[in-house]
Amino acid sequence: MAEKEGLTIELRQRKKPESSENKESAKEEKINNTAIPERVPKHILFQRFAKIFIGCLAAVTSGMMYALYLSAYHERKFWFSNRQELEREITFQGDSAIYYSYYKDMLKAPSFERGVYELTHNNKTVSLKTINAVQQMSLYPELIASVLYQATGSNEIIEPVYFYIGIVFGLQGIYVTALFVTSWLMSGTWLAGMLTVAWFIINRVDTTRIEYSIPLRENWALPYFACQVAALTGYLKSNLNSYGERFCYLLMSASTYTFMMMWEYSHYLLFLQAISLFLLDSFSLEQSEKVHEVYKIYIFSLFLGYLLQFENSALLVSPLLSFVIALMLAKCLQLNVKKGTFVAKIMKVINFYLVCTLTVTLNIIMKMFVPHKENGHMLKFLEVKFGLNMTKNFTMNWLLCQESLQAPSQEFFLRLTQSSLLPFYILVLITCFLSMIQVIFRRINSGKSLKETITLEDGQIGERPEIIYHVIHTILLGSLAMIIEGLKYLWTPYVCMLAAFGVCSPELWMTLFKWLRLRTVHPVLLALILSMAVPTIIGLSLWKEFFPRLMTELMELQEFYDPDTVELMTWIKRQAPVAAVFAGSPQLMGVIRLCTGWMVTSLPLYNDDDLLKRNENIYQIYSKRSAEDIYKILTSYKANYLIVEDAICNEVGTVRGCRVKDLLDIANGHVVCEEGDKITYSKHGRFCHEVKINYSPYVNYFTRVYWNRSYFVYKINTVISFQS
């Protein structure tokens, strides 16, 4: 009996917690007992290598061919190489001219440090105003381009303008390559990447603005965002090994920060991405650790961007930072709640409310304590856009009249339908969305985690986290694009990628067949056949219909002909004093700043309240104001010359009430009042008409010194008396 008790005690002692040494030995024993996986046959390894090699070659080739296509098309469109430098620079219009002008300034600077200092303390662009052009206009692309141009010795080989546009075209090639890789990662076949590129190029009118404005910030930034999305797609995959996961994480970190530095509105796009990841995490469709690692990348990029962007307070008060901090705090409140319990489900329900409340509260607190110059006009614009407010303000109504800020036209959907993109996108989106909803409900009811490995026979494409992320993200982007047409350039490229992935993915076809309960033909075999046959048929039809059009565009020699603007710039460079200040429409002022280097009174930029007010005041030259009023406005900005554009003065707009002079009349109260149909008259004629007649009092204030068919230049006289 005593022996049995001793034996029992000994056995119980063995069940006590093991020491660290025992744990290590147990781990070693477990590792030794683990079955060593069989080595993959050489022919399978060769097939995988060949597939990856061909796919990478196709991705890089697609990017290079697209960059070369853009270069050839740009040359044919503007006959660029046969133009003088002045005529080339005139092709940069509006805000694009401003960006390129600072690139020229950096090349003229005696040193890089001196050039940066002159840009950060710039008082030679806008009269009576010193600006930090690098921060206000996000000129980091121009700084990088100027450094590369001089450091690589390209000044002895290529002209500055070719080097500049060459970089942008190269980035567009990277953009296409990143979309190719993203579609490839999602579908498992590089055939989807080829179809993505084909759709992107065919619908380039709706996928990119590179043809119209090369130096735009989005043309520099969106390629990095595409790389970030590709890295995030790979990072979210469940079957990714540790080396691939680490590579995706590093690429995602670098591209996120670079994207944030290149574009002032980048944090808004990342905010939408963060919302998509939050919804992905809320339904436990992916390991929370991965999603929260992405949140850490956001925080790191925001604070590093804040420091390197001259303490840009806009990043601290951005909704992205408040949202990520709120998510971190909400996660801390759920650490001790076991998954699958009733309390955990209740926490999931209130998690949305908790995160939204914390985000709004933190954002309000940030704005109270952090000095910032937020774009208040953007909030006012959205209020008027959605009918929450009415205004007669010139700037707000002018923005509402811009085509890019209106709802998409029917032609936009017609173009996407003619290229077969929209129908297949809708098919893929509906299938993935319904499968996602099915998985979510199953997950909530059972409380089980997702499968680590998903087989083709399962027919559940909604199980894959990277697919669900893209579905949520494209829905958010598409919702915004349906409100503001200019945002289609963010949404349409991912429409190409998602549609191409879907038609090339056997899993998507298998999901459809499982719902349809197909039994006549083996569903797996049919899914594999369709995933090859459908994209092949689409590709052949696109080749037959659109390839001849692309070749025709490259063969046609077009010409950018604007002799009036060339004559005006030539006259300014030859006749105007170096210290002269010019006043006119903001778009023309950008061209003058680039082509001549003379100081102007306003710029075509809409992220600064003072510049917006200047633009509105200078536009009064097309209103029904007296000569004395216009003179006082111009002299308050130290202007020496006034340029009146005949195209604006005699504008015949297709949209009623959207001409500049109509908007000015509304703002000044010189139009028909809606209440009682009362008519308000101005006792003065329209200034741009009256000043051409050369009679008193206009000749007392303004002297015409140059004119051609499009422009009238007046010297602003120095007068003592303002009497008529």
HELIX and SHEET records of a PDB file:
HELIX    1   1 ALA A    2  ARG A   14  1                                  13    
HELIX    2   2 SER A   20  ASN A   33  1                                  14    
HELIX    3   3 LYS A   42  PHE A   78  1                                  37    
HELIX    4   4 PHE A   80  ASN A   82  5                                   3    
HELIX    5   5 GLU A   85  ILE A   90  1                                   6    
HELIX    6   6 ASP A   95  LYS A  108  1                                  14    
HELIX    7   7 PHE A  112  THR A  120  1                                   9    
HELIX    8   8 ALA A  133  MET A  137  1                                   5    
HELIX    9   9 TYR A  140  ALA A  151  1                                  12    
HELIX   10  10 SER A  154  GLU A  156  5                                   3    
HELIX   11  11 PRO A  160  SER A  187  1                                  28    
HELIX   12  12 TRP A  190  ILE A  202  1                                  13    
HELIX   13  13 ARG A  204  THR A  207  1                                   4    
HELIX   14  14 ARG A  217  LEU A  236  1                                  20    
HELIX   15  15 SER A  242  MET A  262  1                                  21    
HELIX   16  16 SER A  266  SER A  282  1                                  17    
HELIX   17  17 SER A  288  LEU A  308  1                                  21    
HELIX   18  18 SER A  313  LEU A  316  1                                   4    
HELIX   19  19 PRO A  319  CYS A  332  1                                  14    
HELIX   20  20 PHE A  342  PHE A  369  1                                  28    
HELIX   21  21 GLY A  376  LYS A  385  1                                  10    
HELIX   22  22 PHE A  394  CYS A  401  1                                   8    
HELIX   23  23 GLU A  403  LEU A  405  5                                   3    
HELIX   24  24 GLN A  410  GLN A  418  1                                   9    
HELIX   25  25 LEU A  421  SER A  446  1                                  26    
HELIX   26  26 LEU A  456  ASP A  458  5                                   3    
HELIX   27  27 ILE A  461  GLU A  463  5                                   3    
HELIX   28  28 PRO A  465  ALA A  481  1                                  17    
HELIX   29  29 GLU A  485  LEU A  487  5                                   3    
HELIX   30  30 LYS A  488  CYS A  504  1                                  17    
HELIX   31  31 PRO A  506  LEU A  516  1                                  11    
HELIX   32  32 PRO A  523  MET A  555  1                                  33    
HELIX   33  33 PRO A  563  GLN A  575  1                                  13    
HELIX   34  34 PRO A  586  CYS A  595  1                                  10    
HELIX   35  35 ASP A  609  ILE A  618  1                                  10    
HELIX   36  36 TYR A  619  TYR A  622  5                                   4    
HELIX   37  37 ALA A  627  SER A  636  1                                  10    
HELIX   38  38 ASP A  646  CYS A  649  1                                   4    
HELIX   39  39 VAL A  660  ASN A  668  1                                   9    
HELIX   40  40 PHE A  687  GLU A  690  1                                   4    
HELIX   41  41 VAL A  691  ILE A  693  5                                   3    
HELIX   42  42 TYR A  698  TYR A  701  1                                   4    
SHEET    1   A 5 MET A 599  VAL A 600  0                                        
SHEET    2   A 5 VAL A 581  ALA A 583  1                                        
SHEET    3   A 5 TYR A 641  GLU A 645  1                                        
SHEET    4   A 5 TYR A 711  ILE A 716 -1                                        
SHEET    5   A 5 PHE A 702  TRP A 707 -1                                        
END                                                                             
